[in-house]
Amino acid sequence: MVVLLALACFAGGFLAISTLLRRLSWRRQIRFRAEPIPSGWFDILDRCVPLARGLAADERERLLRLAQVFLAEKHVEGCGGLVVTEEMRVTIAAEACLLLLHLEGPCYPTLRTVLIYPHAFVPKLARAPQTGEIVMPAGPLSGQSWRNGVVVLAWDDVVNGARDVADGHNVVLHEFAHQLDQEDGTPDGMPVLVSGALRTWARVLSEEYERLRDDAVAMRPSALDAYGATDKAEFFAVATETFFERPARLVREHAGLYAELKRFYGQDPARWAPPAAS
Ligand SMILES: [Zn+2]
């Protein structure tokens, strides 16, 4: 899932400053909806988001509260003839909000729209995030994250990614990690971090990125998918998928990276009960 950007992007600098200030100043809790969680949502969570089974009861409720905010604020639309159901909306919102479960600040403030195709899709036109070069993917995509407030997902890949909680592949976690990364206007593997975390984060993720590049060139097996060696933005997205879906292996083989992700997300999936197998 190469990060492909629409032609009409925000001016990165202003967005970077405004979003950073907003995130830094928003120490309050997110404002949840007054209405109760719809009665069927816990069942959807149980059936469609196996990763959430490792959460404590209060975390599951918080996750669905976040999903309520997400679905109230974002426009979700089917494409290619897809009729979006409540199950699709709640599944995607819950998986997206899993990343936010213990993060301070707003709910994907730069995101406006989620587009869902029934199957992998081919974008009509796109640009590479760093160079602006027009690029076309080698094949159909399962997801995209645009800086101008759009995430695109293929529903069958969402289902497949959610079903297997131990393969390290989850397109929703991947694309919404990109959204976190892009909140400051620059897709560079550096999401908005809490004060004091920047230096260690930059060092550890750079070292781990270079390690994955070396592993990919040498075709050495890694807990991290080799796609993460594409660039630092993809590395953060792939590392996020691995953190939630292969936490035990990530702890064993990349303890420093796991520790940084644990500090950033405020979560410790390796200790979830039952643990996500890896
Ligand atoms: Zn990506």
py3Dmol code that shows the C-alpha trace and the ligand (Angstrom):
import py3Dmol

protein = """\
ATOM      1  CA  MET A   1       0.000   0.000   0.000  1.00  0.00           C
ATOM      2  CA  VAL A   2       2.087   2.824  -1.213  1.00  0.00           C
ATOM      3  CA  VAL A   3       1.111   6.152   0.273  1.00  0.00           C
ATOM      4  CA  LEU A   4      -0.301   7.984  -2.685  1.00  0.00           C
ATOM      5  CA  LEU A   5      -1.358  11.552  -2.459  1.00  0.00           C
ATOM      6  CA  ALA A   6      -4.095  13.315  -4.361  1.00  0.00           C
ATOM      7  CA  LEU A   7      -3.128  16.202  -6.549  1.00  0.00           C
ATOM      8  CA  ALA A   8      -4.882  18.659  -4.280  1.00  0.00           C
ATOM      9  CA  CYS A   9      -2.890  18.536  -1.057  1.00  0.00           C
ATOM     10  CA  PHE A  10      -2.858  20.952   1.793  1.00  0.00           C
ATOM     11  CA  ALA A  11      -0.034  23.390   2.183  1.00  0.00           C
ATOM     12  CA  GLY A  12       2.028  21.277   4.548  1.00  0.00           C
ATOM     13  CA  GLY A  13       3.672  24.002   6.580  1.00  0.00           C
ATOM     14  CA  PHE A  14       0.562  25.707   7.888  1.00  0.00           C
ATOM     15  CA  LEU A  15      -1.098  22.374   8.565  1.00  0.00           C
ATOM     16  CA  ALA A  16       1.970  21.180  10.420  1.00  0.00           C
ATOM     17  CA  ILE A  17       2.039  24.159  12.754  1.00  0.00           C
ATOM     18  CA  SER A  18      -1.701  24.334  13.376  1.00  0.00           C
ATOM     19  CA  THR A  19      -2.078  20.613  13.998  1.00  0.00           C
ATOM     20  CA  LEU A  20       0.949  20.477  16.241  1.00  0.00           C
ATOM     21  CA  LEU A  21      -0.300  23.346  18.359  1.00  0.00           C
ATOM     22  CA  ARG A  22      -3.734  21.788  18.547  1.00  0.00           C
ATOM     23  CA  ARG A  23      -2.409  18.410  19.617  1.00  0.00           C
ATOM     24  CA  LEU A  24      -0.074  19.928  22.174  1.00  0.00           C
ATOM     25  CA  SER A  25      -2.834  22.059  23.671  1.00  0.00           C
ATOM     26  CA  TRP A  26      -5.486  19.343  23.744  1.00  0.00           C
ATOM     27  CA  ARG A  27      -4.692  17.721  27.016  1.00  0.00           C
ATOM     28  CA  ARG A  28      -8.364  17.305  27.791  1.00  0.00           C
ATOM     29  CA  GLN A  29     -10.142  14.051  27.199  1.00  0.00           C
ATOM     30  CA  ILE A  30     -11.935  13.620  23.927  1.00  0.00           C
ATOM     31  CA  ARG A  31     -15.602  14.645  24.151  1.00  0.00           C
ATOM     32  CA  PHE A  32     -17.693  11.515  23.826  1.00  0.00           C
ATOM     33  CA  ARG A  33     -21.237  11.422  22.482  1.00  0.00           C
ATOM     34  CA  ALA A  34     -24.087  11.738  24.954  1.00  0.00           C
ATOM     35  CA  GLU A  35     -26.141   8.916  23.475  1.00  0.00           C
ATOM     36  CA  PRO A  36     -25.490   5.311  24.585  1.00  0.00           C
ATOM     37  CA  ILE A  37     -23.450   2.908  22.509  1.00  0.00           C
ATOM     38  CA  PRO A  38     -25.882   1.197  20.089  1.00  0.00           C
ATOM     39  CA  SER A  39     -26.836  -2.217  21.409  1.00  0.00           C
ATOM     40  CA  GLY A  40     -25.502  -4.176  18.428  1.00  0.00           C
ATOM     41  CA  TRP A  41     -22.035  -2.656  18.422  1.00  0.00           C
ATOM     42  CA  PHE A  42     -20.512  -4.943  21.081  1.00  0.00           C
ATOM     43  CA  ASP A  43     -21.619  -7.932  19.013  1.00  0.00           C
ATOM     44  CA  ILE A  44     -20.043  -6.443  15.870  1.00  0.00           C
ATOM     45  CA  LEU A  45     -16.851  -5.824  17.833  1.00  0.00           C
ATOM     46  CA  ASP A  46     -16.803  -9.444  19.033  1.00  0.00           C
ATOM     47  CA  ARG A  47     -17.422 -10.914  15.599  1.00  0.00           C
ATOM     48  CA  CYS A  48     -15.501  -8.570  13.322  1.00  0.00           C
ATOM     49  CA  VAL A  49     -12.583  -7.158  15.329  1.00  0.00           C
ATOM     50  CA  PRO A  50     -10.779 -10.123  16.908  1.00  0.00           C
ATOM     51  CA  LEU A  51      -7.907  -7.892  18.031  1.00  0.00           C
ATOM     52  CA  ALA A  52     -10.261  -6.199  20.489  1.00  0.00           C
ATOM     53  CA  ARG A  53     -10.811  -9.472  22.352  1.00  0.00           C
ATOM     54  CA  GLY A  54      -7.508  -8.841  24.117  1.00  0.00           C
ATOM     55  CA  LEU A  55      -8.774  -5.609  25.638  1.00  0.00           C
ATOM     56  CA  ALA A  56     -10.178  -5.167  29.119  1.00  0.00           C
ATOM     57  CA  ALA A  57     -13.915  -4.503  29.408  1.00  0.00           C
ATOM     58  CA  ASP A  58     -13.462  -0.789  30.081  1.00  0.00           C
ATOM     59  CA  GLU A  59     -11.144  -0.488  27.095  1.00  0.00           C
ATOM     60  CA  ARG A  60     -13.696  -2.169  24.831  1.00  0.00           C
ATOM     61  CA  GLU A  61     -16.295   0.345  25.938  1.00  0.00           C
ATOM     62  CA  ARG A  62     -13.871   3.230  25.405  1.00  0.00           C
ATOM     63  CA  LEU A  63     -13.056   1.854  21.943  1.00  0.00           C
ATOM     64  CA  LEU A  64     -16.711   1.931  20.935  1.00  0.00           C
ATOM     65  CA  ARG A  65     -17.109   5.420  22.434  1.00  0.00           C
ATOM     66  CA  LEU A  66     -14.250   6.530  20.200  1.00  0.00           C
ATOM     67  CA  ALA A  67     -15.911   4.770  17.256  1.00  0.00           C
ATOM     68  CA  GLN A  68     -19.068   6.778  17.965  1.00  0.00           C
ATOM     69  CA  VAL A  69     -17.095  10.014  17.705  1.00  0.00           C
ATOM     70  CA  PHE A  70     -15.337   8.775  14.575  1.00  0.00           C
ATOM     71  CA  LEU A  71     -18.595   7.893  12.824  1.00  0.00           C
ATOM     72  CA  ALA A  72     -20.250  11.146  13.895  1.00  0.00           C
ATOM     73  CA  GLU A  73     -17.400  13.242  12.504  1.00  0.00           C
ATOM     74  CA  LYS A  74     -16.325  11.378   9.354  1.00  0.00           C
ATOM     75  CA  HIS A  75     -18.209  10.736   6.146  1.00  0.00           C
ATOM     76  CA  VAL A  76     -18.126   7.039   5.182  1.00  0.00           C
ATOM     77  CA  GLU A  77     -19.089   6.239   1.605  1.00  0.00           C
ATOM     78  CA  GLY A  78     -19.257   3.127  -0.544  1.00  0.00           C
ATOM     79  CA  CYS A  79     -17.685   3.137  -4.001  1.00  0.00           C
ATOM     80  CA  GLY A  80     -17.851   0.754  -6.945  1.00  0.00           C
ATOM     81  CA  GLY A  81     -21.424  -0.185  -6.101  1.00  0.00           C
ATOM     82  CA  LEU A  82     -20.724  -1.104  -2.481  1.00  0.00           C
ATOM     83  CA  VAL A  83     -23.581  -0.513  -0.041  1.00  0.00           C
ATOM     84  CA  VAL A  84     -22.037   0.370   3.320  1.00  0.00           C
ATOM     85  CA  THR A  85     -23.592  -1.480   6.253  1.00  0.00           C
ATOM     86  CA  GLU A  86     -23.541  -0.727   9.973  1.00  0.00           C
ATOM     87  CA  GLU A  87     -21.172  -3.676  10.408  1.00  0.00           C
ATOM     88  CA  MET A  88     -18.688  -2.180   7.916  1.00  0.00           C
ATOM     89  CA  ARG A  89     -18.862   1.255   9.553  1.00  0.00           C
ATOM     90  CA  VAL A  90     -18.345  -0.064  13.086  1.00  0.00           C
ATOM     91  CA  THR A  91     -15.598  -2.506  12.070  1.00  0.00           C
ATOM     92  CA  ILE A  92     -13.534   0.148  10.328  1.00  0.00           C
ATOM     93  CA  ALA A  93     -14.158   2.784  13.001  1.00  0.00           C
ATOM     94  CA  ALA A  94     -13.232   0.394  15.823  1.00  0.00           C
ATOM     95  CA  GLU A  95     -10.026  -0.773  14.142  1.00  0.00           C
ATOM     96  CA  ALA A  96      -9.053   2.813  13.303  1.00  0.00           C
ATOM     97  CA  CYS A  97      -9.748   3.931  16.870  1.00  0.00           C
ATOM     98  CA  LEU A  98      -7.737   1.062  18.335  1.00  0.00           C
ATOM     99  CA  LEU A  99      -4.714   3.239  17.565  1.00  0.00           C
ATOM    100  CA  LEU A 100      -6.267   6.123  19.526  1.00  0.00           C
ATOM    101  CA  LEU A 101      -7.332   4.106  22.546  1.00  0.00           C
ATOM    102  CA  HIS A 102      -4.757   5.669  24.868  1.00  0.00           C
ATOM    103  CA  LEU A 103      -3.597   8.605  22.761  1.00  0.00           C
ATOM    104  CA  GLU A 104      -4.395  12.106  23.917  1.00  0.00           C
ATOM    105  CA  GLY A 105      -5.997  14.524  21.527  1.00  0.00           C
ATOM    106  CA  PRO A 106      -8.655  14.580  18.846  1.00  0.00           C
ATOM    107  CA  CYS A 107     -10.012  11.838  16.594  1.00  0.00           C
ATOM    108  CA  TYR A 108      -8.028  12.012  13.350  1.00  0.00           C
ATOM    109  CA  PRO A 109      -8.492  15.784  13.053  1.00  0.00           C
ATOM    110  CA  THR A 110      -7.345  16.018   9.435  1.00  0.00           C
ATOM    111  CA  LEU A 111      -9.535  13.136   8.196  1.00  0.00           C
ATOM    112  CA  ARG A 112     -12.900  13.927   6.599  1.00  0.00           C
ATOM    113  CA  THR A 113     -13.874  10.947   4.456  1.00  0.00           C
ATOM    114  CA  VAL A 114     -13.465   7.177   4.320  1.00  0.00           C
ATOM    115  CA  LEU A 115     -14.167   5.612   0.925  1.00  0.00           C
ATOM    116  CA  ILE A 116     -14.779   1.869   0.757  1.00  0.00           C
ATOM    117  CA  TYR A 117     -14.487  -0.234  -2.387  1.00  0.00           C
ATOM    118  CA  PRO A 118     -15.698  -3.839  -2.418  1.00  0.00           C
ATOM    119  CA  HIS A 119     -12.356  -5.126  -3.695  1.00  0.00           C
ATOM    120  CA  ALA A 120      -8.830  -3.902  -4.381  1.00  0.00           C
ATOM    121  CA  PHE A 121      -8.932  -0.787  -6.528  1.00  0.00           C
ATOM    122  CA  VAL A 122      -6.755   1.081  -9.011  1.00  0.00           C
ATOM    123  CA  PRO A 123      -6.454   4.831  -8.382  1.00  0.00           C
ATOM    124  CA  LYS A 124      -6.971   7.058 -11.395  1.00  0.00           C
ATOM    125  CA  LEU A 125      -4.082   9.406 -10.645  1.00  0.00           C
ATOM    126  CA  ALA A 126      -1.726   9.850  -7.751  1.00  0.00           C
ATOM    127  CA  ARG A 127       1.532  11.449  -6.721  1.00  0.00           C
ATOM    128  CA  ALA A 128       4.390  10.157  -4.602  1.00  0.00           C
ATOM    129  CA  PRO A 129       4.377  11.838  -1.187  1.00  0.00           C
ATOM    130  CA  GLN A 130       7.967  13.080  -1.143  1.00  0.00           C
ATOM    131  CA  THR A 131       8.758  13.920  -4.759  1.00  0.00           C
ATOM    132  CA  GLY A 132       5.387  14.845  -6.202  1.00  0.00           C
ATOM    133  CA  GLU A 133       6.177  12.509  -9.071  1.00  0.00           C
ATOM    134  CA  ILE A 134       3.175  10.932 -10.755  1.00  0.00           C
ATOM    135  CA  VAL A 135       3.325   7.226 -10.020  1.00  0.00           C
ATOM    136  CA  MET A 136       1.014   4.362 -10.747  1.00  0.00           C
ATOM    137  CA  PRO A 137       0.923   1.317  -8.506  1.00  0.00           C
ATOM    138  CA  ALA A 138       2.072  -2.020  -9.852  1.00  0.00           C
ATOM    139  CA  GLY A 139      -1.351  -3.478  -9.160  1.00  0.00           C
ATOM    140  CA  PRO A 140      -4.639  -2.869  -7.396  1.00  0.00           C
ATOM    141  CA  LEU A 141      -4.397  -1.415  -3.879  1.00  0.00           C
ATOM    142  CA  SER A 142      -6.024  -2.519  -0.644  1.00  0.00           C
ATOM    143  CA  GLY A 143      -5.758   0.933   0.909  1.00  0.00           C
ATOM    144  CA  GLN A 144      -4.605   4.514   0.552  1.00  0.00           C
ATOM    145  CA  SER A 145      -4.120   7.401   2.960  1.00  0.00           C
ATOM    146  CA  TRP A 146      -4.228  10.885   1.499  1.00  0.00           C
ATOM    147  CA  ARG A 147      -3.011  14.016   3.220  1.00  0.00           C
ATOM    148  CA  ASN A 148      -6.094  15.941   2.158  1.00  0.00           C
ATOM    149  CA  GLY A 149      -8.373  14.078   4.516  1.00  0.00           C
ATOM    150  CA  VAL A 150      -9.294  10.865   2.714  1.00  0.00           C
ATOM    151  CA  VAL A 151      -8.677   7.192   3.463  1.00  0.00           C
ATOM    152  CA  VAL A 152      -9.598   4.598   0.838  1.00  0.00           C
ATOM    153  CA  LEU A 153     -10.075   0.936   1.775  1.00  0.00           C
ATOM    154  CA  ALA A 154     -10.968  -2.315   0.010  1.00  0.00           C
ATOM    155  CA  TRP A 155     -13.570  -4.067   2.136  1.00  0.00           C
ATOM    156  CA  ASP A 156     -12.490  -7.646   1.418  1.00  0.00           C
ATOM    157  CA  ASP A 157      -8.949  -6.727   2.466  1.00  0.00           C
ATOM    158  CA  VAL A 158     -10.328  -5.108   5.622  1.00  0.00           C
ATOM    159  CA  VAL A 159     -12.086  -8.386   6.452  1.00  0.00           C
ATOM    160  CA  ASN A 160      -9.049 -10.524   5.686  1.00  0.00           C
ATOM    161  CA  GLY A 161      -6.756  -8.223   7.650  1.00  0.00           C
ATOM    162  CA  ALA A 162      -9.009  -8.275  10.686  1.00  0.00           C
ATOM    163  CA  ARG A 163      -9.639 -12.029  10.641  1.00  0.00           C
ATOM    164  CA  ASP A 164      -6.019 -13.106  11.065  1.00  0.00           C
ATOM    165  CA  VAL A 165      -4.707 -11.288  14.126  1.00  0.00           C
ATOM    166  CA  ALA A 166      -1.233 -12.791  13.901  1.00  0.00           C
ATOM    167  CA  ASP A 167      -0.064 -12.328  10.312  1.00  0.00           C
ATOM    168  CA  GLY A 168       1.133  -8.750  10.774  1.00  0.00           C
ATOM    169  CA  HIS A 169      -1.114  -7.468   7.976  1.00  0.00           C
ATOM    170  CA  ASN A 170      -4.035  -5.183   8.721  1.00  0.00           C
ATOM    171  CA  VAL A 171      -4.900  -2.551   6.151  1.00  0.00           C
ATOM    172  CA  VAL A 172      -6.956  -0.424   8.551  1.00  0.00           C
ATOM    173  CA  LEU A 173      -4.166  -0.205  11.122  1.00  0.00           C
ATOM    174  CA  HIS A 174      -1.738   0.523   8.286  1.00  0.00           C
ATOM    175  CA  GLU A 175      -3.679   3.351   6.661  1.00  0.00           C
ATOM    176  CA  PHE A 176      -4.665   5.002   9.935  1.00  0.00           C
ATOM    177  CA  ALA A 177      -1.065   4.868  11.132  1.00  0.00           C
ATOM    178  CA  HIS A 178      -0.392   6.926   8.000  1.00  0.00           C
ATOM    179  CA  GLN A 179      -3.131   9.327   9.115  1.00  0.00           C
ATOM    180  CA  LEU A 180      -1.399   9.789  12.477  1.00  0.00           C
ATOM    181  CA  ASP A 181       1.904  10.291  10.687  1.00  0.00           C
ATOM    182  CA  GLN A 182       0.339  12.857   8.340  1.00  0.00           C
ATOM    183  CA  GLU A 183      -1.300  14.948  11.075  1.00  0.00           C
ATOM    184  CA  ASP A 184       1.684  17.302  11.099  1.00  0.00           C
ATOM    185  CA  GLY A 185       1.526  17.610   7.311  1.00  0.00           C
ATOM    186  CA  THR A 186       4.570  15.461   6.570  1.00  0.00           C
ATOM    187  CA  PRO A 187       4.489  11.684   5.988  1.00  0.00           C
ATOM    188  CA  ASP A 188       7.902  10.865   7.399  1.00  0.00           C
ATOM    189  CA  GLY A 189       7.381   8.229  10.081  1.00  0.00           C
ATOM    190  CA  MET A 190       7.241  10.931  12.767  1.00  0.00           C
ATOM    191  CA  PRO A 191       3.748  11.330  14.221  1.00  0.00           C
ATOM    192  CA  VAL A 192       3.081  14.116  16.719  1.00  0.00           C
ATOM    193  CA  LEU A 193       4.970  12.928  19.797  1.00  0.00           C
ATOM    194  CA  VAL A 194       4.713  13.890  23.417  1.00  0.00           C
ATOM    195  CA  SER A 195       7.322  16.211  24.806  1.00  0.00           C
ATOM    196  CA  GLY A 196      10.678  14.525  25.350  1.00  0.00           C
ATOM    197  CA  ALA A 197      10.034  11.518  23.105  1.00  0.00           C
ATOM    198  CA  LEU A 198      11.330  12.975  19.859  1.00  0.00           C
ATOM    199  CA  ARG A 199      15.048  12.276  20.140  1.00  0.00           C
ATOM    200  CA  THR A 200      14.751   8.624  21.170  1.00  0.00           C
ATOM    201  CA  TRP A 201      11.993   8.002  18.637  1.00  0.00           C
ATOM    202  CA  ALA A 202      14.049   9.443  15.782  1.00  0.00           C
ATOM    203  CA  ARG A 203      17.121   7.421  16.712  1.00  0.00           C
ATOM    204  CA  VAL A 204      15.402   4.091  17.293  1.00  0.00           C
ATOM    205  CA  LEU A 205      13.131   4.227  14.262  1.00  0.00           C
ATOM    206  CA  SER A 206      15.980   5.304  11.988  1.00  0.00           C
ATOM    207  CA  GLU A 207      18.152   2.439  13.223  1.00  0.00           C
ATOM    208  CA  GLU A 208      15.328  -0.062  12.832  1.00  0.00           C
ATOM    209  CA  TYR A 209      14.459   1.260   9.379  1.00  0.00           C
ATOM    210  CA  GLU A 210      18.057   0.796   8.224  1.00  0.00           C
ATOM    211  CA  ARG A 211      18.071  -2.685   9.751  1.00  0.00           C
ATOM    212  CA  LEU A 212      14.946  -3.611   7.802  1.00  0.00           C
ATOM    213  CA  ARG A 213      16.436  -2.218   4.593  1.00  0.00           C
ATOM    214  CA  ASP A 214      19.514  -4.403   5.142  1.00  0.00           C
ATOM    215  CA  ASP A 215      17.334  -7.419   5.900  1.00  0.00           C
ATOM    216  CA  ALA A 216      15.275  -6.805   2.775  1.00  0.00           C
ATOM    217  CA  VAL A 217      18.341  -6.530   0.538  1.00  0.00           C
ATOM    218  CA  ALA A 218      19.821  -9.694   2.059  1.00  0.00           C
ATOM    219  CA  MET A 219      16.387 -11.380   1.956  1.00  0.00           C
ATOM    220  CA  ARG A 220      16.682 -12.170   5.672  1.00  0.00           C
ATOM    221  CA  PRO A 221      13.405 -12.980   7.446  1.00  0.00           C
ATOM    222  CA  SER A 222      12.092 -10.305   9.800  1.00  0.00           C
ATOM    223  CA  ALA A 223       9.124  -9.779  12.086  1.00  0.00           C
ATOM    224  CA  LEU A 224       8.478  -6.687   9.964  1.00  0.00           C
ATOM    225  CA  ASP A 225       7.203  -6.967   6.409  1.00  0.00           C
ATOM    226  CA  ALA A 226       9.831  -5.938   3.878  1.00  0.00           C
ATOM    227  CA  TYR A 227       7.397  -3.367   2.498  1.00  0.00           C
ATOM    228  CA  GLY A 228       8.362  -1.250   5.495  1.00  0.00           C
ATOM    229  CA  ALA A 229      11.760  -0.763   3.867  1.00  0.00           C
ATOM    230  CA  THR A 230      10.119   1.420   1.167  1.00  0.00           C
ATOM    231  CA  ASP A 231      10.553   4.639   3.166  1.00  0.00           C
ATOM    232  CA  LYS A 232      10.149   5.851   6.746  1.00  0.00           C
ATOM    233  CA  ALA A 233       6.429   6.536   6.374  1.00  0.00           C
ATOM    234  CA  GLU A 234       5.814   2.963   5.280  1.00  0.00           C
ATOM    235  CA  PHE A 235       8.122   1.728   8.024  1.00  0.00           C
ATOM    236  CA  PHE A 236       5.984   3.373  10.709  1.00  0.00           C
ATOM    237  CA  ALA A 237       2.792   1.960   9.175  1.00  0.00           C
ATOM    238  CA  VAL A 238       4.225  -1.560   8.907  1.00  0.00           C
ATOM    239  CA  ALA A 239       5.719  -1.324  12.416  1.00  0.00           C
ATOM    240  CA  THR A 240       2.268  -0.393  13.730  1.00  0.00           C
ATOM    241  CA  GLU A 241       0.688  -3.454  12.086  1.00  0.00           C
ATOM    242  CA  THR A 242       3.414  -5.638  13.594  1.00  0.00           C
ATOM    243  CA  PHE A 243       3.105  -4.024  17.030  1.00  0.00           C
ATOM    244  CA  PHE A 244      -0.560  -4.979  17.293  1.00  0.00           C
ATOM    245  CA  GLU A 245      -0.519  -8.295  15.416  1.00  0.00           C
ATOM    246  CA  ARG A 246       2.904  -9.781  16.214  1.00  0.00           C
ATOM    247  CA  PRO A 247       3.730  -8.153  19.542  1.00  0.00           C
ATOM    248  CA  ALA A 248       5.556 -11.086  21.142  1.00  0.00           C
ATOM    249  CA  ARG A 249       7.902 -11.501  18.205  1.00  0.00           C
ATOM    250  CA  LEU A 250       8.474  -7.738  18.007  1.00  0.00           C
ATOM    251  CA  VAL A 251       9.450  -7.685  21.693  1.00  0.00           C
ATOM    252  CA  ARG A 252      11.859 -10.581  21.189  1.00  0.00           C
ATOM    253  CA  GLU A 253      13.524  -9.329  18.042  1.00  0.00           C
ATOM    254  CA  HIS A 254      13.084  -5.535  18.152  1.00  0.00           C
ATOM    255  CA  ALA A 255      12.769  -4.635  21.821  1.00  0.00           C
ATOM    256  CA  GLY A 256      13.750  -0.995  21.338  1.00  0.00           C
ATOM    257  CA  LEU A 257      11.206  -0.480  18.562  1.00  0.00           C
ATOM    258  CA  TYR A 258       8.495  -2.181  20.606  1.00  0.00           C
ATOM    259  CA  ALA A 259       9.282   0.092  23.562  1.00  0.00           C
ATOM    260  CA  GLU A 260       8.951   3.228  21.422  1.00  0.00           C
ATOM    261  CA  LEU A 261       5.629   2.096  19.956  1.00  0.00           C
ATOM    262  CA  LYS A 262       4.407   1.091  23.411  1.00  0.00           C
ATOM    263  CA  ARG A 263       5.230   4.549  24.732  1.00  0.00           C
ATOM    264  CA  PHE A 264       3.648   6.298  21.745  1.00  0.00           C
ATOM    265  CA  TYR A 265       0.399   4.307  21.657  1.00  0.00           C
ATOM    266  CA  GLY A 266       0.192   3.868  25.446  1.00  0.00           C
ATOM    267  CA  GLN A 267      -0.615   0.213  24.871  1.00  0.00           C
ATOM    268  CA  ASP A 268       1.169  -3.087  25.493  1.00  0.00           C
ATOM    269  CA  PRO A 269      -0.351  -5.699  23.148  1.00  0.00           C
ATOM    270  CA  ALA A 270       2.231  -8.299  24.186  1.00  0.00           C
ATOM    271  CA  ARG A 271       0.470  -8.434  27.564  1.00  0.00           C
ATOM    272  CA  TRP A 272      -3.072  -8.585  26.256  1.00  0.00           C
ATOM    273  CA  ALA A 273      -5.122 -11.542  27.438  1.00  0.00           C
ATOM    274  CA  PRO A 274      -5.561 -13.640  25.434  1.00  0.00           C
ATOM    275  CA  PRO A 275      -2.394 -12.535  23.717  1.00  0.00           C
ATOM    276  CA  ALA A 276      -2.459 -11.931  19.969  1.00  0.00           C
ATOM    277  CA  ALA A 277      -0.538 -14.991  18.820  1.00  0.00           C
ATOM    278  CA  SER A 278       2.640 -14.395  16.905  1.00  0.00           C
TER     279      SER A 278
END
"""
ligand_1 = """\
1
ZN
Zn 1.402 2.501 3.317
"""
view = py3Dmol.view(width=600, height=400)
view.addModel(protein, "pdb")
view.setStyle({"model": 0}, {"cartoon": {"style": "trace"}})
view.addModel(ligand_1, "xyz")
view.setStyle({"model": 1}, {"stick": {}})
view.zoomTo()
view.show()
